[in-house]
């Protein structure tokens, strides 16, 4: 039951982010949105900060998402290093 509620909450936040940001696959769009707008979509201050930081790393090429390792632990390590 809890997992279902978490998925519903995540889907709701995702829809709100799409409404605020537009194309979530474009890091420049996420960078351009204010932290307050991200918070209005349901992200905490820290998650908004992380999202914009990750988007900046993707935009500048230092975090190539198409080169993420297939191994979950290795991918987490790569994402956590930025």
Secondary structure, DSSP 8 states (H G I E B T S, - for coil): -HHHHHHHHHHHHHHHHHHHHS-TT-HHHHHHS-HHHHHHTT--HHHHHHHHHHHHHHHTTSS-GGG--SSHHHHHHHHHT-
